[in-house]
Amino acid sequence: MSRDRKRKPLDGIFVEDLPELLQEISQLIGIPATLLLVEHFGGTHLAIPTHFSDERPFVAVVGHRAASLLIQRYGGNLLYIARADRALRALRNMEIAARFDAGTSAERLARESGLSVRQIWNILKRPETVRRRETTPRQPSLFD
C-alpha cells in the first residue's frame, strides 16, 4: 500500500492494517463485528453455514444481522479468521496515545497495559503513532 494514499480510521483501526479477507468482512459487517470475530475465532478456521441458525456459535458473537450477511456472502465456505496482530497492536498503540494525550502518565499506562515505560515512550514516538494522532479528531486546546 502506498504511504501517500490517505488512510481512513474506523473505530480506531485503519482498515488497511487488516488482512485482505478481514478487510472484506469489515466492509460487509463493520469493524466492531469483525473485531469480535477476531477476538473469538482469530487464528482458526470458521465454517460459515449455508442456512441461518441461532445454534451457530458465531451468531452469538456477531449478532443476527452480521451473521446473516456473512451467510449470504460466504455460506458454505471455510474462512480462516486471521489473528490480525498488526491491526490490534495499532489499535492498542492508538489507545495508549489517546490516553497519554488525555493526561494519563506513561507510568500508569505501562502498569495498566503490561508494557514497560520504555515501550510506552517508544510507542508514543513512533512515526505511525504520531501520524495517526494527527489524523484523529481531538478536542480543541485552550490555545488553538
C-alpha positions in Angstrom: 0.0 0.0 0.0 1.3 3.4 -0.9 2.0 5.6 2.1 0.8 8.6 0.1 -2.7 7.4 -0.1 -5.0 8.8 2.6 -5.9 6.2 5.2 -9.2 6.1 6.9 -9.6 5.2 10.6 -12.6 3.2 11.5 -13.2 2.7 15.2 -9.5 3.3 15.9 -8.3 0.8 13.3 -7.1 1.5 9.8 -8.8 -0.9 7.5 -5.5 -1.3 5.6 -4.0 -2.8 8.7 -6.3 -5.8 8.5 -5.6 -8.9 6.3 -7.4 -8.9 3.0 -10.2 -11.2 4.0 -10.9 -9.2 7.2 -11.0 -6.0 5.1 -13.7 -7.6 3.0 -15.6 -8.8 6.1 -15.3 -5.4 7.8 -16.8 -3.8 4.7 -19.7 -6.2 4.9 -20.4 -6.4 8.7 -18.4 -3.4 10.1 -15.3 -3.1 12.1 -16.8 -3.8 15.6 -18.3 -7.2 14.5 -15.2 -8.1 12.6 -13.1 -7.5 15.7 -15.5 -9.7 17.7 -14.8 -12.4 15.1 -11.1 -11.9 15.5 -11.3 -12.0 19.3 -13.3 -15.2 19.4 -12.1 -17.1 16.3 -8.7 -15.5 15.4 -6.1 -18.0 14.3 -8.7 -20.6 13.4 -11.0 -21.7 10.6 -14.6 -20.8 10.8 -17.2 -22.8 8.8 -19.9 -20.5 7.5 -23.2 -22.4 7.2 -25.4 -22.1 4.2 -28.5 -21.6 6.3 -29.1 -19.4 9.3 -29.4 -21.0 12.8 -29.2 -19.5 16.2 -27.3 -22.6 17.3 -24.2 -21.5 15.5 -21.5 -20.1 17.9 -20.6 -17.2 15.6 -24.2 -15.9 15.6 -24.0 -15.3 19.3 -20.6 -13.5 18.8 -21.5 -11.1 15.9 -25.3 -10.9 16.2 -28.1 -11.9 13.8 -27.7 -9.1 11.2 -23.9 -9.6 10.8 -24.3 -13.4 10.8 -27.0 -13.2 8.1 -24.7 -11.1 5.9 -21.8 -13.5 6.4 -24.0 -16.4 5.4 -25.3 -14.6 2.3 -21.8 -13.8 1.2 -19.7 -16.7 2.4 -22.2 -19.5 3.1 -20.7 -23.0 2.6 -17.1 -21.7 2.9 -14.5 -22.4 5.5 -12.9 -19.0 6.3 -9.5 -18.5 8.0 -10.0 -15.8 10.6 -6.6 -14.2 11.0 -5.4 -13.0 14.4 -4.9 -9.5 13.0 -2.0 -8.8 15.3 -0.8 -5.8 13.3 -4.3 -4.1 13.5 -4.8 -5.0 17.1 -1.3 -3.7 18.0 -2.1 -0.4 16.1 -5.3 -0.1 18.0 -3.6 -0.7 21.3 -1.0 1.9 20.4 -3.6 4.5 19.4 -5.5 3.9 22.7 -2.2 4.4 24.6 -1.5 7.6 22.7 -5.1 8.9 23.3 -4.9 8.2 27.0 -1.5 9.9 27.2 -2.8 12.9 25.3 -5.7 13.0 27.8 -3.3 13.2 30.7 -2.6 9.6 31.8 1.1 9.2 32.8 3.4 6.9 31.0 4.0 5.0 34.3 0.3 4.3 34.7 -0.1 3.3 31.0 2.8 0.9 31.5 1.2 -0.7 34.6 -2.2 -1.0 33.0 -1.1 -2.3 29.7 1.5 -4.7 31.0 4.3 -2.9 29.0 7.4 -1.2 30.2 7.6 2.6 30.5 10.3 2.5 27.8 7.9 0.6 25.5 5.2 3.2 26.1 7.6 6.0 25.1 8.7 4.0 22.1 5.0 3.7 21.1 4.4 7.4 21.6 7.3 8.5 19.4 6.8 6.0 16.5 6.1 7.9 13.3 2.9 5.9 12.6 1.5 6.7 16.0 2.3 10.4 15.6 0.7 10.4 12.1 -2.4 8.6 13.4 -2.7 11.0 16.3 -2.5 13.9 13.8 -5.3 12.5 11.7 -7.6 11.6 14.6 -10.0 14.3 15.7 -9.3 15.7 19.1 -10.8 18.2 21.5 -9.5 21.7 20.7 -6.9 23.1 23.1 -7.5 26.3 25.0 -4.6 27.7 23.0 -5.8 26.7 19.5 
